[in-house]
């Protein structure tokens, strides 16, 4: 799967969109690598905790956040340069 951009409203809709995008990118491979670009380290930490808690997808089998990287744009640029 290639890069994709998701646009969502602020708050819970954004969290649900992120959980759906990560699950879609992983597919049936729980350890598939996924990279999420975040605005800051604090946003990455909050997103990681929110996805790991499972509150965004109640009643479904949790995928977890194994092998999901949360990177700032600067760090992503360093890695791909």
Secondary structure, DSSP 8 states (H G I E B T S, - for coil): ---------TTHHHHHHHHHHHHHHHTT-TT--EEEEESSHHHHHHHHHHHHHTGGGTTS-----TTEEEEEHHHHHHHH-
